[in-house]
Amino acid sequence: MSNQYIIGPDRAIMDQALRDKGWHTFGRSWLKPDGTEVRYVQDVDVLVGGIEPGDTVHVVGHPANLLAALEGSAANIIKV
């Protein structure tokens, strides 16, 4: 089973973007409408170090440095 993560520059911006998509907060994570838990990660280095092939990373705000760090990670990158 693959993991799903989310990262972005600002928690408030992320909250609004995800609520608009029908996601709900779940502790430090979010739940998608289908019930899938998406774990919030604050630190790019921690995220990049923990990604496995097939994992999904939702990126809010599309920061270029973050996208560059994720390049080559074998994760599915979804820009929110």
SULDA-V295965 format. One record per residue. N is the residue number from 1. RES is the residue in one small letter. PSI is psi in whole degrees, 0 to 359 (* if undefined). OMEGA is omega in radians with two decimals (NA if undefined). D_LAST is the distance of its C-alpha to the last C-alpha in Angstrom with 2 decimals. Layout:
# SULDA-V295965
n=<N N>
res=<RES RES>
psi=<PSI PSI>
omega=<OMEGA OMEGA>
d_last=<D_LAST D_LAST>
This chain:
# SULDA-V295965
n=<1 2 3 4 5 6 7 8 9 10 11 12 13 14 15 16 17 18 19 20 21 22 23 24 25 26 27 28 29 30 31 32 33 34 35 36 37 38 39 40 41 42 43 44 45 46 47 48 49 50 51 52 53 54 55 56 57 58 59 60 61 62 63 64 65 66 67 68 69 70 71 72 73 74 75 76 77 78 79 80>
res=<m s n q y i i g p d r a i m d q a l r d k g w h t f g r s w l k p d g t e v r y v q d v d v l v g g i e p g d t v h v v g h p a n l l a a l e g s a a n i i k v>
psi=<133 155 157 136 160 143 148 171 338 125 321 319 319 315 311 315 320 325 323 334 359 13 157 145 149 83 234 7 184 155 128 163 333 2 358 131 131 116 132 132 130 325 122 317 321 317 308 323 338 358 138 155 134 346 158 134 119 124 119 130 346 44 129 320 325 315 322 320 328 343 132 7 350 17 157 118 125 120 125 *>
omega=<3.14 3.12 3.04 -3.11 3.03 3.13 3.12 -3.04 -3.02 -3.08 -3.13 3.10 3.13 3.14 -3.09 -3.13 -3.09 3.06 3.09 3.12 3.13 3.10 3.13 3.10 -3.11 -3.02 3.07 -3.12 3.03 3.01 3.05 3.14 3.13 3.11 3.13 3.09 3.09 -3.05 3.10 3.08 -3.11 -2.97 -3.12 -3.10 3.10 -3.14 -3.09 3.14 -3.07 -3.10 3.06 3.10 3.14 3.06 3.11 3.09 3.06 -3.10 3.14 3.07 3.07 3.12 -3.04 -3.11 3.12 3.13 3.10 3.14 -3.13 -3.12 -3.14 -3.08 -3.09 3.07 3.01 -3.09 3.12 3.10 -3.13 NA>
d_last=<22.19 18.96 17.03 13.40 12.11 9.42 9.98 9.41 12.17 13.04 13.34 14.00 10.89 8.92 11.54 11.20 7.52 8.24 11.68 10.72 9.36 12.70 12.08 15.05 16.03 18.41 20.17 17.97 15.54 13.67 14.83 12.94 15.19 16.94 17.96 16.08 15.89 12.96 14.65 13.69 14.96 15.99 17.82 16.56 20.03 20.16 16.91 18.11 21.55 20.64 18.42 20.38 20.16 18.18 15.94 12.19 9.96 6.36 5.77 4.89 6.92 7.69 11.21 13.66 15.80 13.30 12.33 16.11 16.96 14.97 16.58 19.33 18.31 18.44 15.22 12.65 9.60 6.26 3.80 0.00>
